[in-house]
Amino acid sequence: MEQIPHGSPEDPNPLRRLSLEQLRRRTSVKWRTYPDDVLPLWVAEMDVPLAEPVARAVTDAVALGDTGYPAGTGYAEALAAFASERWGWPTLAVDRTRLVPDVMLGIVEVLKLITGPGDAVVVNCPVYNPFYLFVEHMQRRVVEAPLDARARIDLTVLEDAFRQAVAGGRRAAYLLCSPQNPTGTVHTAEELAAVAALAGRYGVRVVADEIHAPVVSRTVPFVPYLSVPGADSGFSLMSASKGWNLAGLKAALAVAGPAAAADLAAMPPEVGHGPSHLGVIAHTAALRDGGDWLDALLDGLDENRRLLADLLAKHLPGVRHLPGDGTYLAWLDCRALGLGDDPAAVFLERGRVALHPGPPCGTGGAGHARLNLATSPEVLTEAVRRMADAL
């Protein structure tokens, strides 16, 4: 497996550029959590080289010794231009943005502005498990609104959750994952408009985690939550982290709708001290100059989605999988395999493949596992083969 070539340096698909031997020299959590005989497809890191415009911007800054504190609105301006060009959203206002350390910590700071201890935060489960960890650490209550059988928002269930969340006149927020992690569902304009209308009816404030927004198949439109009618009182958290593999270069943006601008203005100034100046430089370069690289990645991810569907049909027909159009994650329903609540533990022990376990993702997670598609076709093929052998 170590000797399989992953394409040539001229291959436009960044997922084919690095060998497993090269990747194992990395020191990030993906490559240091498990022994070398494990294929790590668990955490949201991609097996790609850094996009050239990003690498150039960071190395130029290092060469200049430009490693101080971040300043200016260049990051927000780059995001606004990207949103207009890519998503047809020309009204992202730079003056309604705030620099935050990363998307999850930005969510925490926004929730502090609009809720208090004991208030409820609604989530669509199964969902990214830090939603539970961070919300509960803030002494807020998680109210679940499970997705339907197609991994889409169930408006009847969501209304029940909103009603429960605001009972007794309490404030409440809805932490919307868009695109949805772990299912990869991309919410439609109609769905999001319905969410906004429902939130307005119950006085629930919407906070959209849109970190995976750049990572949506080019055949499907991504709709920013703040672009739909009725979303004026909401917030979005965005960054280039997932689209360009920049988790280690911390920087994100909180964006407020027009009716939420005063709330965002109340965010303590010290929150903006957390992002890295090099992170801001990297994210800005990605959004401004990394479009061609991103397109090549999106094409590679589409290829991997098709490959995974074929591999599962051939080697693991008992696994149910609804391919999502967003993120680079695949949500695998392994309940028919009889592996218990945590099939990821079985695939790790018997097959030496690390997946993200389903149970921490809340209701609907038992019997499931999340697989990271952002790797080479060769690694993906080997991983499914090992998983099948584990049975």
C-alpha positions as CSV (number, residue, x, y, z in Angstrom):
1,M,0.0,0.0,0.0
2,E,2.9,2.4,0.8
3,Q,4.1,2.2,-2.8
4,I,0.9,3.0,-4.7
5,P,1.5,6.2,-6.7
6,H,-1.1,8.9,-6.4
7,G,-0.9,10.6,-9.7
8,S,1.8,12.9,-11.1
9,P,2.6,16.5,-9.9
10,E,0.8,17.7,-13.0
11,D,-2.4,16.0,-12.1
12,P,-5.0,18.7,-11.4
13,N,-6.8,16.6,-8.8
14,P,-5.1,17.5,-5.5
15,L,-6.4,14.2,-4.0
16,R,-4.0,12.3,-6.2
17,R,-0.9,14.3,-5.6
18,L,0.5,12.8,-2.3
19,S,1.6,9.2,-1.6
20,L,0.7,7.5,1.7
21,E,4.4,7.6,2.6
22,Q,4.4,11.4,2.2
23,L,1.2,11.8,4.2
24,R,2.5,9.7,7.1
25,R,5.3,12.3,7.6
26,R,2.6,14.8,8.7
27,T,2.3,15.5,12.4
28,S,-1.3,16.6,12.6
29,V,-4.0,14.7,14.6
30,K,-5.1,12.7,11.6
31,W,-1.7,11.1,11.3
32,R,-0.6,10.9,14.9
33,T,-3.7,9.4,16.7
34,Y,-3.3,5.9,15.3
35,P,-0.4,3.5,14.5
36,D,1.0,3.4,11.0
37,D,-0.9,0.3,10.0
38,V,-4.2,2.2,10.3
39,L,-5.7,4.1,7.4
40,P,-7.1,7.3,9.0
41,L,-10.4,8.4,7.4
42,W,-11.9,9.8,10.6
43,V,-11.2,13.5,11.2
44,A,-11.9,16.4,8.8
45,E,-8.5,16.8,7.3
46,M,-7.8,16.3,3.6
47,D,-5.0,14.4,2.0
48,V,-3.9,17.2,-0.3
49,P,-1.0,19.6,-0.8
50,L,-1.5,23.2,0.1
51,A,-3.0,25.2,-2.7
52,E,-0.2,27.1,-4.4
53,P,-1.7,30.6,-3.9
54,V,-2.1,29.9,-0.2
55,A,1.4,28.4,0.1
56,R,2.9,31.4,-1.6
57,A,1.0,33.9,0.6
58,V,2.1,32.2,3.8
59,T,5.7,31.7,2.8
60,D,5.9,35.3,1.5
61,A,4.7,36.5,4.9
62,V,7.2,34.3,6.8
63,A,10.0,35.6,4.6
64,L,9.0,39.2,5.5
65,G,8.7,38.3,9.1
66,D,5.0,39.4,8.8
67,T,3.9,37.3,11.8
68,G,2.3,39.9,14.1
69,Y,-1.3,40.6,14.8
70,P,-4.1,40.6,12.2
71,A,-5.5,43.8,10.9
72,G,-7.9,45.2,8.3
73,T,-10.9,43.8,6.5
74,G,-9.2,41.9,3.6
75,Y,-10.5,38.5,4.7
76,A,-14.1,39.8,4.9
77,E,-13.7,41.5,1.5
78,A,-12.4,38.3,0.0
79,L,-15.3,36.3,1.4
80,A,-17.8,38.8,0.1
81,A,-16.3,38.6,-3.4
82,F,-16.3,34.8,-3.3
83,A,-19.9,34.7,-2.1
84,S,-21.0,36.9,-4.9
85,E,-19.2,35.0,-7.6
86,R,-19.7,31.5,-6.3
87,W,-23.1,31.6,-4.6
88,G,-24.8,34.6,-6.3
89,W,-25.0,36.4,-3.0
90,P,-23.9,40.0,-3.5
91,T,-25.1,41.4,-0.2
92,L,-22.6,40.0,2.3
93,A,-21.8,43.3,4.1
94,V,-18.2,43.6,5.3
95,D,-19.3,46.0,8.1
96,R,-21.5,43.2,9.5
97,T,-18.6,40.8,10.0
98,R,-16.3,40.1,12.9
99,L,-13.1,38.1,12.9
100,V,-13.2,35.1,15.2
101,P,-10.7,32.4,16.0
102,D,-12.5,29.6,14.2
103,V,-16.0,28.6,13.2
104,M,-16.8,26.6,16.4
105,L,-15.5,29.2,18.8
106,G,-17.3,31.9,16.7
107,I,-20.5,29.9,17.2
108,V,-19.9,29.9,21.0
109,E,-19.4,33.7,21.0
110,V,-22.5,34.3,19.0
111,L,-24.6,32.0,21.2
112,K,-23.3,34.0,24.2
113,L,-24.8,37.1,22.6
114,I,-28.3,35.8,22.0
115,T,-28.8,33.1,24.7
116,G,-28.1,32.7,28.4
117,P,-27.4,29.7,30.7
118,G,-30.2,27.3,30.7
119,D,-31.5,28.4,27.3
120,A,-32.0,25.9,24.6
121,V,-30.1,25.4,21.4
122,V,-31.8,23.2,18.7
123,V,-29.8,20.9,16.5
124,N,-30.7,18.5,13.7
125,C,-29.2,15.2,14.6
126,P,-27.3,13.2,13.7
127,V,-24.9,16.1,13.7
128,Y,-21.2,17.2,14.2
129,N,-20.6,16.1,17.8
130,P,-18.9,19.2,19.0
131,F,-22.3,20.9,18.7
132,Y,-23.2,18.9,21.8
133,L,-19.9,19.4,23.6
134,F,-19.6,23.1,23.2
135,V,-23.3,23.9,23.8
136,E,-23.4,21.9,27.0
137,H,-20.1,23.4,28.2
138,M,-21.8,26.8,27.9
139,Q,-24.5,25.5,30.2
140,R,-27.1,25.6,27.4
141,R,-29.6,22.8,26.8
142,V,-29.5,20.8,23.5
143,V,-32.9,20.2,22.0
144,E,-32.8,17.6,19.2
145,A,-34.8,17.8,16.0
146,P,-33.9,14.7,14.1
147,L,-33.5,14.7,10.3
148,D,-35.9,12.6,8.3
149,A,-35.1,9.3,6.6
150,R,-33.6,11.2,3.6
151,A,-31.3,13.2,5.9
152,R,-33.3,16.3,5.3
153,I,-34.8,18.9,7.7
154,D,-38.2,17.7,8.9
155,L,-40.1,21.0,9.4
156,T,-42.8,19.4,11.6
157,V,-40.2,18.0,14.0
158,L,-38.3,21.3,13.9
159,E,-41.4,23.2,14.9
160,D,-42.0,20.9,17.8
161,A,-38.4,21.5,18.9
162,F,-38.8,25.2,18.6
163,R,-42.0,25.1,20.6
164,Q,-40.2,23.1,23.3
165,A,-37.1,25.4,23.2
166,V,-39.0,28.7,23.8
167,A,-41.4,27.2,26.4
168,G,-41.8,29.5,29.4
169,G,-40.7,32.5,27.4
170,R,-37.1,31.5,27.2
171,R,-34.7,32.6,24.5
172,A,-33.6,30.0,22.1
173,A,-31.2,29.5,19.2
174,Y,-31.1,27.0,16.3
175,L,-27.6,25.8,15.4
176,L,-28.0,24.9,11.7
177,C,-25.3,22.8,10.0
178,S,-25.2,23.8,6.3
179,P,-24.1,21.8,4.5
180,Q,-24.9,19.1,7.0
181,N,-22.2,17.2,8.8
182,P,-22.1,14.2,8.8
183,T,-24.7,13.4,6.1
184,G,-23.5,15.8,3.4
185,T,-27.0,17.1,2.8
186,V,-27.1,20.5,1.0
187,H,-30.2,22.4,2.1
188,T,-32.3,24.0,-0.7
189,A,-33.4,27.6,-0.9
190,E,-37.0,26.5,-0.2
191,E,-36.0,24.5,2.9
192,L,-34.0,27.4,4.3
193,A,-36.7,29.9,3.7
194,A,-39.1,27.6,5.5
195,V,-36.7,27.4,8.4
196,A,-36.4,31.2,8.5
197,A,-40.2,31.6,8.6
198,L,-40.5,29.1,11.3
199,A,-37.7,30.7,13.4
200,G,-39.4,34.1,13.0
201,R,-42.7,32.7,14.1
202,Y,-41.2,31.3,17.3
203,G,-38.6,34.0,18.0
204,V,-35.7,31.5,17.6
205,R,-32.4,32.9,16.4
206,V,-30.6,31.0,13.7
207,V,-26.9,30.5,13.8
208,A,-25.6,28.7,10.6
209,D,-22.4,26.8,10.6
210,E,-21.4,27.1,7.0
211,I,-17.8,26.0,7.2
212,H,-18.3,23.4,4.5
213,A,-20.0,25.9,2.1
214,P,-17.1,25.9,-0.4
215,V,-17.2,22.1,-0.5
216,V,-20.4,21.5,-2.5
217,S,-20.6,19.6,-5.8
218,R,-20.5,21.9,-8.8
219,T,-23.8,20.3,-9.9
220,V,-25.7,21.6,-6.9
221,P,-26.1,25.2,-5.7
222,F,-25.1,26.2,-2.2
223,V,-27.5,28.7,-0.7
224,P,-26.2,30.9,2.2
225,Y,-28.7,31.0,5.0
226,L,-28.5,34.8,5.2
227,S,-29.5,35.1,1.6
228,V,-33.0,33.7,2.0
229,P,-36.1,35.8,2.8
230,G,-36.8,36.1,6.5
231,A,-33.2,35.4,7.6
232,D,-32.3,39.0,8.6
233,S,-32.0,38.2,12.3
234,G,-29.7,35.3,11.8
235,F,-25.9,34.7,11.8
236,S,-23.5,32.7,9.7
237,L,-20.0,31.4,10.6
238,M,-17.7,30.9,7.6
239,S,-14.1,30.2,6.8
240,A,-11.9,28.7,4.1
241,S,-10.8,26.0,6.5
242,K,-12.6,23.0,5.0
243,G,-12.4,24.1,1.4
244,W,-8.6,24.5,1.4
245,N,-7.5,22.3,4.4
246,L,-6.5,25.2,6.7
247,A,-7.6,23.9,10.1
248,G,-4.1,24.6,11.5
249,L,-4.2,28.2,10.3
250,K,-6.9,29.6,12.5
251,A,-9.2,32.3,11.3
252,A,-13.0,32.6,10.6
253,L,-15.7,35.2,10.2
254,A,-19.0,35.7,12.0
255,V,-21.5,37.3,9.6
256,A,-24.7,39.0,10.8
257,G,-27.9,39.6,9.0
258,P,-29.1,43.2,8.9
259,A,-31.4,42.8,12.0
260,A,-28.6,41.1,13.9
261,A,-25.9,43.8,13.3
262,A,-26.3,45.3,16.8
263,D,-25.9,41.9,18.4
264,L,-22.7,41.2,16.6
265,A,-21.4,44.7,17.4
266,A,-21.7,43.7,21.1
267,M,-19.2,40.9,20.7
268,P,-16.2,41.7,23.0
269,P,-13.2,43.0,21.1
270,E,-10.9,40.5,22.6
271,V,-12.6,37.7,20.6
272,G,-10.8,39.1,17.6
273,H,-7.4,38.6,19.2
274,G,-7.7,34.8,18.8
275,P,-7.2,34.4,15.1
276,S,-3.7,33.9,13.7
277,H,-2.4,36.6,11.4
278,L,-0.9,33.9,9.2
279,G,-4.4,32.2,9.3
280,V,-6.0,35.4,8.0
281,I,-3.4,35.7,5.2
282,A,-4.0,32.0,4.2
283,H,-7.8,32.2,4.2
284,T,-7.8,35.5,2.3
285,A,-5.5,34.0,-0.4
286,A,-7.6,30.9,-0.7
287,L,-10.8,32.9,-1.2
288,R,-9.2,35.4,-3.6
289,D,-6.9,33.2,-5.6
290,G,-7.7,29.5,-4.9
291,G,-10.7,29.0,-7.1
292,D,-9.0,26.8,-9.7
293,W,-7.6,24.6,-7.1
294,L,-11.0,24.3,-5.4
295,D,-12.7,23.4,-8.7
296,A,-10.1,20.6,-9.2
297,L,-10.8,19.4,-5.6
298,L,-14.6,19.4,-6.2
299,D,-14.2,17.3,-9.3
300,G,-12.0,14.8,-7.4
301,L,-14.5,14.6,-4.6
302,D,-17.3,13.9,-7.1
303,E,-15.2,11.1,-8.5
304,N,-14.6,9.7,-5.0
305,R,-18.4,9.8,-4.2
306,R,-19.1,7.7,-7.3
307,L,-16.2,5.4,-6.4
308,L,-17.4,4.9,-2.9
309,A,-20.9,4.0,-4.1
310,D,-19.5,1.4,-6.4
311,L,-17.1,0.0,-3.8
312,L,-19.9,-0.3,-1.2
313,A,-22.2,-2.0,-3.7
314,K,-19.5,-4.5,-4.6
315,H,-17.8,-5.2,-1.2
316,L,-20.2,-4.0,1.5
317,P,-23.8,-4.3,0.1
318,G,-25.2,-4.4,3.6
319,V,-24.1,-0.8,4.2
320,R,-26.8,1.8,3.4
321,H,-25.4,5.1,2.1
322,L,-27.2,8.2,0.8
323,P,-24.5,10.1,-1.0
324,G,-24.5,13.8,-0.1
325,D,-23.7,16.7,-2.4
326,G,-21.8,18.7,0.3
327,T,-18.8,18.2,2.5
328,Y,-16.2,15.5,1.9
329,L,-17.8,13.2,4.4
330,A,-19.9,10.0,3.9
331,W,-22.4,8.8,6.5
332,L,-22.6,5.0,6.5
333,D,-25.6,3.1,7.9
334,C,-24.0,-0.2,9.1
335,R,-26.9,-1.4,11.2
336,A,-27.6,-4.4,8.9
337,L,-24.1,-5.7,9.5
338,G,-24.8,-6.5,13.2
339,L,-21.8,-4.7,14.5
340,G,-23.5,-2.9,17.4
341,D,-23.9,0.8,18.1
342,D,-20.3,1.6,17.2
343,P,-19.3,-0.1,13.9
344,A,-16.3,2.2,13.6
345,A,-14.7,0.5,16.6
346,V,-15.0,-2.9,14.8
347,F,-13.6,-1.6,11.5
348,L,-10.6,-0.1,13.5
349,E,-9.9,-3.3,15.5
350,R,-10.4,-5.8,12.7
351,G,-9.7,-3.8,9.6
352,R,-7.3,-1.1,10.7
353,V,-9.4,1.6,9.2
354,A,-10.3,4.6,11.4
355,L,-13.7,6.1,10.9
356,H,-15.6,8.7,13.1
357,P,-18.0,6.9,15.4
358,G,-21.7,7.5,15.0
359,P,-23.1,7.5,18.5
360,P,-21.5,10.9,19.6
361,C,-23.4,12.5,16.7
362,G,-26.6,12.2,18.8
363,T,-29.9,10.5,18.1
364,G,-29.7,8.6,14.8
365,G,-26.0,8.0,15.2
366,A,-26.0,4.5,16.7
367,G,-25.0,1.8,14.1
368,H,-23.4,4.5,11.9
369,A,-20.0,5.7,11.0
370,R,-18.6,8.7,9.2
371,L,-16.0,8.2,6.5
372,N,-13.7,11.0,5.1
373,L,-13.7,10.9,1.3
374,A,-11.0,13.5,0.9
375,T,-8.2,11.0,0.1
376,S,-6.9,9.3,-3.0
377,P,-9.0,6.8,-4.9
378,E,-6.3,4.2,-4.0
379,V,-6.6,4.8,-0.3
380,L,-10.4,4.8,-0.5
381,T,-10.4,1.5,-2.3
382,E,-8.0,-0.1,0.1
383,A,-10.1,1.2,3.1
384,V,-13.3,-0.4,1.8
385,R,-11.5,-3.6,1.0
386,R,-10.2,-3.7,4.6
387,M,-13.6,-2.9,6.0
388,A,-15.1,-5.8,4.0
389,D,-12.4,-8.2,5.2
390,A,-13.2,-7.1,8.8
391,L,-16.6,-8.8,8.4
